[in-house]
Amino acid sequence: MGPKKPQKVTKAQRAKQQQEEEERRAREEEQARLQMEREEQERMERERKEEELQRLELKDRERRSIELGELGHILEENHAAVARWKSESAEKHKWERYMRCDGLPNPAERKDVNTFISLWVDDPEVNFAPVMKQCHLALQLVEDLESFLREVTDPREGLKYQECLTDMIHLIYNKHSLAALEILKGASSNIDTETGNMQMLEKDGDVTLCLWVNLRRDLRFYNLNFEGAGLQFELPKPLATRPVAVRILHTCYDHLTLLATVSQLRIRNPSHRSLSTMEQGYVEESEQDEAEEETMKDDDITQQPPEEQQPVEAGDESRSKSVTSVLSRHSDLPAEGRVSQIQTQMEALEAAGEFTSPDLVPVAGNAGRQVVDLKKYSPLGGVFYFDVFNLPPQAHQVNGWEMRQVLNSGLERFHYPSDLEELERLTCSPVGVSVTLPDSILFWRTPQVARWDAAEGQWRTDGITDLSQEEEAAKISFKMDSFYTFVLIQETYCNFPLQRWTLQPLDQNSVVLMVQGTQVELRITIEGSQCMLQLHGRTGPPHLVGKWMSRDDLQRAMVQAGINIFVNEYSENYISMCAKDPLTEHAVYEQMALYSSSCAFSWSKWNSVCGAEHLVVQACEHLDPDPVQETSWGMYLIGAQRIQKLAMTETSQTFSPEHQPGTDFHSTFIHMLQDHMSATGMARTETADFLFVDTVQSLLCSIRPLVFS
């Protein structure tokens, strides 16, 4: 068969094809026309937006100097008022201290402090109750010295305060030891009829003293329990037959960590600066630091540990040696000059030895020694001084006379296990300890245990094993290879990163700051210059929760109770954060504080994606204590030069810097807020108390929620 002939296209088919082609061309032409119209509309819209943007920017530039001037004037007035109030309060406090006449010296006068220490060193009082009363007064002086040290800006003055502080800490500890020694001297006259040994528990304020003396020397008796103190320990069998005394001295304060950190404190100017002076302050601080370094070099002042510094005051040449040398002499130095019996005893106490899973810092050149990083971990609940001593000579009745051998060596430490016979050392057992966790501390996880290294002046975790916790009994148990001074530690930043936060006004000069941490949600109510902490959904320490106190006292108490939401210069090394320009961040806290009586502020998830040069904050006017409605929030983009209200919301799918139509640009956050505030709200901000504003600002600056949430 031949090839198939193609079918002939009919006239109707050609007409249909032609019509379809014309329709296709018409559609393409229409699409091209529509595309051109859309492009033209988009071009016109871009030009309109550019013109609008230029108009808003021009308007912002024209009033920029006025807005910055108004903000600067408000801030300077507030800062000046705060400075006057603080100066007047300091003078009032100084006068009240002078009129109190409680026997404490002026901590600002080095000579007065030295005289106080010298007189107390020679005080022969060794009974427990009077000594604790003296120590209570001395603790007030330590707090004052610590406060002075935080505020001092002169490095030479800082060293003097460090020396005085170190002297006082050593002396308080030695007085505790002398009181314990006096009790142990009469151990044989205080025998427990059930056990045949002496067991004593004494409490006085922040100090708990537990003493046990092995008088019976029974191999079957090794588990000791001080129920009133929540302490229990297992006596190693090699000590069951030896005349030894065990002391557990629990102080609710922690002077050892203070000693470990006080010499590392950097003397600097106060960090709170206004927007108008902050940048200048950084320059001045840098110049101040350089000047301090030159002064240190010129005067040949070395940063020695406080224990090694020996201050010499003019007019004190008559003293045989400085107070520091008396309190911290090493055992290999001979006694020189005439010193009292009390001084000799304290020298012996110092010579006796210890004054005595987290990330750990290994000590260079010392394999196996693990040091606690005190920038990341915090000792909590005070210090437990756990020691074993040779029993001091006891009194004997001879022909109606009480005879006792008098020694000037003080408490003689039994070094376990090095003081044992060689055979006993081979089979010596660890020391078991159980501690009931104090209800004044919130431990979010099982606390770790660290022991004090007196030679290095630091906390370590090697030598501590078998740590376990009984959650129902709120008790931890562990073992140590010797008798150590120990402390409970917890990760400082376990509540970070912060999940969310809200600052909401309650009334005139009254706000509540809600912070949701990783472990707990808390609320801090501010009224005037006073703050009160409340925890959501759990019971907190009774001495802290629901109590009004100053902002500084609240922060210190929260940190000491394990409720830490505050940051410092080292925090960024341990917490994930949103890097932001510090000047812009500080300026936002200042302005939030100014308008916190009338406006609510809140976190935004977009703050972490808007870049380091900008901040995103939700804000709105809010004049009642009821919760803020979600629809009331406005989104604000804050930069160093411009603040604008965004068209987007917290629930938008993506971040967009487009400003909300119909709103202006401003150079300050407060002027941006004013555009959306009522006359009532403005009246509240204008009459806000300067102390209230300062308290809110300092609280925000100490938490830095815009960076660490």
Disulfide bonds with the S-S distance in Angstrom:
none
